[in-house]
């Protein structure tokens, strides 16, 4: 397992060096700093997506679900389209990337707090009921978002489409710094819960029988997931099936269900996938496609294969 991990780390390092230096002309004034900023965004978003996806699948005991089912990404898109509808592109310019980043995080955290405050007591002993509520809320919010899209101008719609796809060109150094501080704080808080997550992966009944306060740690972990999803979505936009893909590949690579190993593998795989997709977009497709399209294509196909295998369909 250690050999696999170090090989994966070496591959990621080589790909990162290639991404930064290839066809850059060693331009340390503009090209390389911009690429380093994109690389930092990729690494930070990858860690957020990996951690949130693996932990979420542990909490719900299901390998084909991601935090997107709870509607966090839908709230982000609704905020962007509402901002364009009421204040237009001028409002976006006034708010700035940093302002939009912080407001998006606050709104998604508020949404998470409302879920915990309103839904958790009603689904205290039924996690699947909570997921069903989240799925319905997500569909309602997306429908409302699509309705408002019809009300904005074509120019504003094109701006909104930019938010609708994953992109590593949005963040600024200040935004990345604030996001890094938040991620480090979440990791510092969450590190002591890794052994508890190992127990919770056995299932709710088994975890309770082993002395784990399942409901308490469920609330704590959902709150940490909400922060990570808010950061990743605000940095790069919605990532759809990405979490399902990297989590399941990490399980296969690590061959170990202890979270301190699985999370490291998932983070490396996520960085590798994003880096490879960004290199293809920049140097192969010459920006004629997007990272989202490539990732959704590969991860969506993998999701279908996973569903078919889970159902035992041949």
C-alpha positions in Angstrom: 0.0 0.0 0.0 2.8 2.4 0.8 4.4 1.7 -2.5 1.2 2.5 -4.3 0.9 5.8 -2.4 4.4 7.0 -3.1 4.1 6.0 -6.8 0.9 8.0 -6.9 2.6 11.0 -5.2 5.5 10.8 -7.7 3.0 10.8 -10.6 1.2 13.8 -9.2 4.5 15.7 -8.7 5.7 15.0 -12.2 2.3 16.0 -13.7 2.3 19.2 -11.5 5.8 20.2 -12.8 4.8 19.5 -16.3 1.6 21.6 -15.9 3.6 24.6 -14.5 6.5 24.5 -16.9 5.3 23.1 -20.2 5.2 25.6 -23.0 5.6 28.4 -20.5 8.7 30.0 -22.0 9.9 30.2 -18.3 7.9 33.4 -18.0 8.1 34.0 -14.3 6.4 37.4 -14.7 3.0 36.2 -15.8 2.6 32.6 -17.1 4.1 30.6 -14.3 2.5 32.7 -11.5 -0.9 32.2 -13.1 -0.3 28.5 -13.4 0.9 28.2 -9.8 -2.3 29.9 -8.7 -4.3 27.4 -10.8 -2.3 24.6 -9.3 -2.9 25.8 -5.8 -6.7 26.0 -6.5 -6.6 22.5 -7.9 -4.8 21.1 -4.9 -7.1 22.8 -2.4 -10.4 22.0 -4.2 -9.2 18.4 -4.7 -8.6 17.9 -0.9 -12.0 19.4 -0.2 -13.8 17.2 -2.6 -11.9 14.1 -1.6 -12.4 14.6 2.1 -16.1 15.5 1.9 -17.0 12.7 -0.5 -15.2 9.9 1.4 -16.6 11.0 4.8 -20.1 11.5 3.4 -20.1 8.0 2.0 -19.0 6.7 5.4 -21.8 8.5 7.1 -24.5 7.3 4.7 -23.0 3.8 4.2 -23.4 4.2 0.4 -20.6 4.4 -2.2 -22.7 6.0 -5.0 -23.8 9.2 -3.1 -22.0 12.5 -2.7 -22.7 15.7 -0.7 -24.3 17.1 -3.8 -27.4 15.2 -3.0 -28.0 17.5 0.0 -28.3 20.5 -2.3 -25.1 22.5 -1.5 -24.1 23.0 -5.1 -27.7 24.0 -6.0 -27.7 26.7 -3.3 -24.5 28.1 -4.9 -26.0 28.2 -8.4 -29.2 29.8 -7.0 -27.2 32.5 -5.3 -25.3 33.3 -8.5 -28.4 33.5 -10.7 -30.2 35.7 -8.1 -27.2 38.0 -7.9 -27.3 38.4 -11.7 -31.1 38.8 -11.8 -31.3 41.6 -9.2 -28.0 43.5 -9.6 -26.6 42.2 -12.9 -22.9 42.0 -13.8 -22.2 45.3 -12.2 -23.2 43.8 -8.9 -20.7 41.0 -9.5 -18.0 43.5 -10.2 -18.8 45.5 -7.1 -18.8 42.4 -5.0 -15.6 41.0 -6.5 -14.4 37.5 -6.5 -13.4 37.5 -2.8 -16.8 39.0 -1.8 -18.7 36.5 -3.9 -16.5 33.7 -2.4 -17.3 34.6 1.2 -21.0 35.3 0.6 -21.3 31.9 -1.2 -19.7 30.1 1.7 -21.9 31.9 4.2 -25.1 31.0 2.3 -24.2 27.4 2.0 -23.3 27.1 5.6 -26.6 28.8 6.5 -28.3 26.3 4.3 -26.5 23.5 6.1 -27.5 24.9 9.5 -31.1 25.0 8.4 -30.9 21.4 7.4 -29.5 20.4 10.7 -31.9 22.6 12.6 -35.0 21.6 10.7 -34.4 18.2 9.2 -32.2 16.5 11.6 -34.8 16.4 14.5 -37.4 15.0 12.1 -35.0 12.3 10.7 -33.1 11.6 13.9 -33.1 7.8 13.4 -33.7 7.6 9.6 -30.7 8.8 7.6 -32.4 7.8 4.3 -35.3 10.1 5.1 -32.7 12.9 5.6 -31.2 12.1 2.2 -34.6 12.1 0.6 -35.4 15.5 2.0 -32.0 16.7 0.7 -32.6 15.3 -2.8 -36.1 16.9 -3.0 -34.7 20.3 -1.8 -31.9 20.1 -4.4 -34.4 19.4 -7.2 -36.7 22.3 -6.0 -33.7 24.7 -5.8 -32.4 23.7 -9.2 -35.9 24.1 -10.7 -36.1 27.6 -9.2 -32.7 28.4 -10.6 -33.7 27.3 -14.1 -36.8 29.4 -13.9 -34.8 32.5 -13.0 -32.4 31.8 -15.8 -35.2 32.6 -18.3 -35.6 36.1 -16.8 -32.0 37.3 -17.2 -30.4 38.8 -20.3 -28.3 36.7 -22.7 -25.1 38.4 -21.5 -25.9 37.7 -17.9 -26.8 34.1 -18.9 -23.4 33.6 -20.4 -21.8 34.8 -17.2 -24.0 32.4 -15.2 -22.9 29.6 -17.5 -19.4 30.3 -16.4 -20.4 29.6 -12.8 -22.2 26.5 -13.9 -19.0 24.8 -14.9 -15.9 23.8 -12.9 -13.1 26.3 -13.6 -9.7 27.0 -11.9 -9.4 30.5 -13.2 -11.7 32.2 -10.7 -9.7 32.4 -7.5 -7.4 35.1 -6.5 -4.3 34.8 -4.2 -6.3 36.3 -1.3 -9.2 34.0 -1.9 -6.9 31.0 -2.0 -5.2 32.1 1.2 -8.5 32.4 3.1 -9.7 29.0 1.7 -6.4 27.4 2.8 -6.9 28.7 6.4 -10.4 27.3 6.5 -9.4 23.9 5.1 -6.5 23.6 7.6 -8.9 24.5 10.4 -11.3 21.8 9.3 -8.6 19.2 8.9 -7.2 20.1 12.4 -10.7 19.7 13.9 -11.5 16.5 11.9 -8.3 14.6 12.5 -9.4 13.4 15.9 -12.6 12.0 14.5 -10.8 9.6 12.0 -10.8 6.6 14.4 -14.5 7.3 15.1 -15.2 7.4 11.3 -13.5 4.0 11.1 -16.0 2.6 13.6 -19.0 4.4 11.9 -18.1 2.8 8.6 -19.2 -0.5 10.1 -22.8 0.8 10.2 -25.0 2.7 12.6 -26.0 -0.3 14.8 -22.5 -1.6 15.1 -21.1 1.9 15.9 -23.7 2.4 18.6 -23.0 -1.0 20.1 -19.3 -0.1 20.3 -20.1 3.0 22.3 -20.1 5.7 19.6 -22.6 8.5 20.0 -23.7 8.2 16.3 -26.1 11.1 16.2 -23.6 13.5 17.8 -20.8 12.7 15.4 -23.2 12.7 12.4 -24.0 16.3 13.1 -20.3 17.3 13.6 -19.2 15.5 10.4 -22.1 16.9 8.3 -21.1 20.4 9.5 -17.4 19.8 8.5 -18.6 18.4 5.1 -20.7 21.5 4.6 -17.6 23.8 5.0 -15.5 21.7 2.6 -18.2 21.6 0.0 -18.8 25.3 0.3 -15.1 26.0 -0.2 -14.7 23.7 -3.2 -17.8 24.9 -4.9 -17.0 28.5 -4.3 -13.4 28.0 -5.7 -14.1 25.9 -8.8 -17.9 25.5 -9.1 -20.1 22.3 -9.2 -18.2 19.0 -9.8 -21.1 16.6 -10.1 -19.9 13.0 -10.2 -16.3 13.7 -9.3 -16.7 12.7 -5.6 -18.1 9.3 -6.5 -15.3 8.6 -8.9 -12.3 9.5 -6.7 -13.8 7.9 -3.5 -14.3 4.5 -5.2 -10.9 4.6 -6.9 -9.3 5.4 -3.6 -11.0 2.4 -1.9 -9.6 0.2 -4.7 -6.1 1.7 -4.6 -5.7 1.8 -0.8 -7.1 -1.7 -0.1 -7.7 -0.4 3.4 -10.8 1.1 4.9 -9.0 3.2 7.6 -9.8 6.8 6.8 -6.3 8.1 7.4 -5.2 6.0 4.4 -8.3 6.4 2.2 -8.4 10.2 2.5 -4.7 10.5 1.5 -5.3 8.3 -1.6 -8.5 10.1 -2.5 -6.8 13.5 -2.3 -3.9 12.4 -4.6 -6.3 10.8 -7.1 -8.4 13.9 -7.1 -5.4 16.2 -7.8 -4.2 13.8 -10.5 -7.6 13.8 -12.3 -8.0 17.6 -12.1 -4.4 18.2 -13.3 -4.8 15.8 -16.2 -8.1 17.3 -17.2 -6.7 20.8 -17.1 -3.6 19.9 -19.1 -5.9 18.4 -21.8 -8.1 21.5 -21.8 -5.1 23.8 -22.2 -2.7 21.9 -24.5 -4.8 19.4 -26.4 -8.3 21.0 -26.8 -6.9 24.5 -26.7 -9.8 25.7 -24.4 -12.4 24.4 -26.9 -13.9 22.3 -24.1 -14.0 22.7 -20.3 -12.8 20.7 -17.3 -16.4 20.0 -16.3 -17.2 18.4 -19.6 -14.2 16.0 -19.5 -14.7 15.1 -15.8 -18.5 14.7 -16.1 -18.0 12.5 -19.1 -15.5 10.1 -17.5 -17.0 10.2 -14.0 -20.6 9.9 -15.3 -19.7 6.8 -17.3 -18.0 5.4 -14.2 -21.0 6.2 -12.1 -23.3 4.3 -14.6 -20.9 1.3 -14.5 -20.9 1.4 -10.7 -24.7 1.4 -10.7 -24.9 -1.5 -13.1 -22.4 -3.5 -11.1 -24.1 -2.7 -7.8 -27.4 -4.0 -9.3 -25.8 -7.1 -10.7 -26.9 -6.2 -14.2 -24.9 -7.8 -17.1 
